[in-house]
Amino acid sequence: MGSTHSIATFDHDASFDAYVAAPEGTPKAAIIVIQEIFGVNPGIRQKCDGWAAQGYLAVAPDLFWRIKPGIELDPDIEAELQEAFGYFGQYDPNDGVKDIEATIRAIRSGIGGLDGVAKVGAVGYCLGGKLAYMVAARTDIDASVGYYGVMIDQMLGEAHAIANPLMLHIPTADHLVGPEAQAAIHAGLDDHPKVTLHDYEGLDHGFAAEMGNRRDEAGAQLADGRTAAFFAEHLA
């Protein structure tokens, strides 16, 4: 079970909350869990708790704090789904990169009274998948993983800046990332020495959600197993 801690922004002019789940004993590394458009909801907190159970310090920053702090929405409730899309329309992902960079700094210097952790990875979903790609290109994160990241096809010009390992999970039936976008991602990243792409035939956006109607059990277990092995290799 985790707890909430405050993180100073990159410019130290404000602060935002983050859910922090710590393992028993010394963390093997840290993992930033990057939210979907539904906020740091029970599913994201469960992701953090799962990483803590595997020995990692897990941190999920509230990235929508500039719009409305503490958003928690359920994608299976239509009104909340539409509310989430509204927040997505207002959100500037460049702010997200700054907040994740601030989170990296907080983890390395010591968050919530904990000792600093040098090796930091990130895993993100949906909007968070896009941010995982952006963080890989724009920060010194040690390893990143993106699940069904949106709009990555529009940011392939940044791929040359990816210096540390990045893994992307791509469901081929993603109703938010169409075949042309997926083809562009493969064309732009298949030959990148730091990038690994995995396709999931017939699966849709959200297939690795911890709970709810979107989850595909077999696909989630396959992708999550690959993610765990990836972090074990690159963060250990």
C-alpha positions in Angstrom: 0.0 0.0 0.0 1.5 3.3 -1.0 1.1 6.9 0.1 1.0 10.4 -1.4 4.0 12.7 -1.4 4.6 16.1 -2.8 7.2 16.8 -5.6 8.5 20.3 -6.5 8.1 21.3 -10.1 11.2 21.5 -12.3 11.4 25.3 -11.8 10.6 25.0 -8.0 7.7 27.4 -8.4 4.9 25.0 -7.4 4.4 21.3 -6.4 2.3 18.4 -7.3 1.3 15.1 -5.6 2.5 11.7 -6.5 1.5 8.2 -5.4 4.5 6.4 -4.0 4.8 2.7 -3.4 8.0 1.5 -1.7 9.2 -2.1 -1.5 10.4 -3.9 1.6 14.1 -3.3 1.9 16.3 -1.3 -0.5 14.8 -0.8 -4.0 16.5 -2.4 -6.9 15.6 0.7 -9.0 12.7 3.1 -9.4 9.9 3.1 -11.9 7.7 6.1 -12.8 4.2 4.9 -13.7 2.8 7.5 -16.1 -1.0 7.8 -16.0 -3.6 7.5 -18.8 -6.1 10.3 -19.3 -8.0 9.0 -16.3 -5.6 10.3 -13.6 -3.9 8.4 -10.9 -6.8 6.2 -10.4 -7.1 2.7 -8.7 -5.6 1.0 -11.8 -2.5 3.2 -11.8 -2.0 2.8 -8.1 -2.3 -1.0 -8.5 0.4 -0.8 -11.2 2.6 0.9 -8.6 1.8 -1.6 -5.9 2.7 -4.4 -8.3 6.1 -2.9 -9.1 6.8 -2.3 -5.4 6.0 -6.0 -4.8 8.7 -6.8 -7.3 11.3 -4.7 -5.4 11.0 -1.4 -7.2 10.2 2.0 -5.8 7.2 3.0 -7.9 6.0 6.6 -8.3 2.9 7.9 -10.2 2.9 11.7 -10.5 -0.5 13.5 -10.8 0.2 15.0 -14.3 -3.2 16.8 -14.6 -2.6 18.9 -11.5 -2.5 22.1 -13.5 -6.0 21.4 -14.8 -7.5 19.8 -11.7 -5.6 18.0 -9.0 -6.6 14.6 -7.9 -8.5 13.5 -11.0 -9.6 9.8 -10.8 -11.9 8.6 -13.6 -13.3 5.2 -14.7 -13.0 4.5 -18.5 -15.9 2.1 -18.3 -18.3 4.9 -17.3 -19.2 6.9 -20.4 -19.6 10.3 -18.7 -16.2 9.9 -17.1 -14.6 8.7 -20.4 -15.8 11.9 -22.0 -14.6 14.0 -19.1 -11.2 12.4 -19.5 -11.1 13.2 -23.2 -11.9 16.8 -22.3 -8.9 17.0 -20.0 -6.7 15.4 -22.7 -7.7 18.2 -25.0 -6.6 20.8 -22.5 -3.3 19.1 -21.6 0.1 20.1 -22.8 2.4 17.1 -22.9 5.4 19.3 -22.7 4.3 20.1 -19.1 4.2 16.4 -18.6 7.8 15.9 -19.6 8.8 18.7 -17.2 6.9 17.1 -14.4 8.3 13.6 -15.1 11.8 15.2 -15.2 11.1 16.7 -11.8 10.0 13.3 -10.6 13.2 11.7 -11.8 15.2 14.4 -9.9 13.1 13.8 -6.8 13.6 10.1 -6.9 17.3 10.4 -7.4 17.7 12.9 -4.5 15.2 11.0 -2.2 11.4 11.3 -2.2 9.3 11.2 0.9 12.1 10.7 3.3 13.5 7.7 1.4 17.0 7.3 0.2 17.7 8.4 -3.4 17.6 5.8 -6.1 20.0 6.3 -9.0 18.4 4.1 -11.7 15.0 5.3 -12.9 12.7 3.8 -15.5 9.3 4.9 -16.7 6.2 3.0 -18.0 3.2 4.8 -19.4 -0.2 4.0 -20.9 -2.2 5.8 -23.6 -1.2 9.5 -23.0 1.4 8.0 -20.7 2.7 5.9 -23.6 3.2 9.0 -25.6 5.0 10.6 -22.6 7.2 7.6 -22.2 8.4 8.1 -25.8 8.9 11.9 -25.2 10.8 11.2 -22.0 13.0 8.7 -23.7 13.9 11.4 -26.3 14.1 14.4 -24.0 15.5 13.2 -20.6 18.2 10.9 -19.2 15.6 8.3 -18.0 17.5 5.0 -17.9 14.8 2.9 -19.7 11.2 3.6 -20.9 8.2 1.5 -21.9 5.1 2.8 -23.6 1.8 0.9 -24.0 -0.5 2.0 -26.8 1.0 5.4 -26.9 -1.0 8.0 -28.9 0.5 10.4 -31.5 4.0 8.9 -31.5 3.8 8.8 -35.3 3.8 12.6 -35.2 7.0 12.8 -33.1 9.3 10.5 -35.0 11.6 13.4 -35.7 12.7 13.2 -32.1 13.8 9.5 -32.4 17.4 10.4 -33.0 17.6 11.8 -29.5 16.7 8.4 -27.8 19.9 7.4 -26.1 18.6 4.8 -23.6 16.4 1.7 -24.2 12.7 2.2 -25.2 10.1 -0.5 -25.6 6.7 0.1 -27.2 3.7 -2.2 -27.0 1.4 -1.7 -30.1 -2.1 -3.4 -30.3 -2.9 -3.7 -34.0 -6.6 -3.0 -33.6 -6.0 0.2 -31.5 -9.0 2.4 -32.4 -7.1 5.5 -31.3 -3.9 4.6 -33.3 -4.8 3.5 -36.8 -2.9 1.3 -39.3 -1.3 4.2 -41.0 0.1 5.6 -37.7 1.3 2.1 -36.7 3.0 1.7 -40.1 4.7 5.0 -39.6 5.9 4.0 -36.1 7.4 0.8 -37.5 9.0 2.6 -40.5 10.5 5.2 -38.2 11.7 3.0 -35.3 12.2 -0.6 -36.5 15.9 0.0 -37.2 16.6 2.2 -34.2 19.3 0.4 -32.1 17.7 1.5 -28.8 14.0 0.8 -29.6 12.1 -2.5 -29.4 8.5 -2.7 -30.8 6.0 -5.5 -30.0 2.7 -5.9 -31.9 -0.3 -7.5 -30.4 -2.5 -8.9 -33.1 -6.2 -8.0 -32.8 -5.9 -6.3 -29.5 -7.3 -2.8 -28.8 -6.3 0.3 -26.8 -6.2 -0.3 -23.1 -5.6 -4.1 -23.3 -3.2 -4.0 -20.3 -5.4 -2.1 -17.9 -5.3 -3.5 -14.4 -9.1 -3.7 -14.3 -12.3 -3.1 -16.3 -13.7 -4.0 -19.6 -10.7 -3.1 -21.7 -8.3 -5.7 -20.3 -7.3 -8.7 -22.3 -5.8 -11.1 -19.8 -3.4 -13.0 -22.2 -2.2 -9.9 -23.9 -1.7 -8.0 -20.6 0.3 -10.9 -19.2 2.5 -11.2 -22.3 3.2 -7.4 -22.5 3.7 -7.1 -18.7 6.1 -10.0 -18.7 8.1 -8.4 -21.5 8.2 -5.1 -19.5 9.3 -6.8 -16.4 12.2 -8.5 -18.2 13.1 -5.3 -19.9 13.4 -3.4 -16.7 15.3 -6.3 -15.0 17.8 -6.1 -17.8 18.2 -2.3 -18.1 17.6 -1.1 -14.5 19.2 -3.9 -12.4 
